[in-house]
Amino acid sequence: MHCQLLRLHLDAFFRLALRGEKVGVDLWHYEAPNGGSLRKALDFLRPHSGADRSAWPDNHHRAITRRELDFALTIAARVWPDGGYTAGGARRSP
């Protein structure tokens, strides 16, 4: 699966988690039996954003840009304030 598709899935799940907040369901801190979570998915994609295609295993597709992760990073900064997330992908100092 390539980076762009993973980013689209991440955005969709972030939107679902935002809706979950409205009805009292916390998907932000849910961890699947196999260890997967929204936070881990974002952390997996983050190092590949803004990088050249060679940083992604499937280099036939263009890498995602930091700007394309802004939606998720902006929300992540609110949901996980200890994670150093900021829009644009910059890491805050602890």
C-alpha positions, -999 to +999 in steps of 0.1 A: +000+000+000+014+034-008+018+064+014-010+085-002-036+057+005-024+053+040-027+090+046-063+090+032-072+062+056-056+080+085-077+111+077-109+091+075-102+074+109-093+108+125-127+121+112-144+090+127-127+096+160-138+132+160-174+121+155-169+095+183-160+123+207-195+138+201-212+106+213-188+097+241-167+071+223-129+075+227-112+061+196-081+082+202-068+059+229-082+026+216-056+000+209-065-030+187-056-065+198-027-065+174-014-033+189-026-009+162-038+026+171-044+060+155-014+074+173+008+046+160-005+050+125+003+088+126+038+081+141+044+055+113+036+080+085+052+111+100+089+103+093+080+096+056+062+129+051+083+155+033+109+129+025+119+120-010+103+089-025+133+067-017+124+070+020+092+050+014+096+013+006+074+016-025+092+044-043+068+043-074+045+067-057+051+102-045+057+107-008+033+126+013+040+162+022+041+177+057+012+199+046-009+168+038-005+156+074-015+190+089-051+179+095-040+149+116-011+167+133-033+196+143-058+172+160-030+151+174-015+181+192-048+185+211-055+148+217-020+138+227-004+170+241+026+149+253+035+138+217+051+169+204+028+171+174+024+204+156+009+213+122+036+213+095+053+183+112+077+202+134+084+186+167+079+207+198+107+206+224+096+188+256 
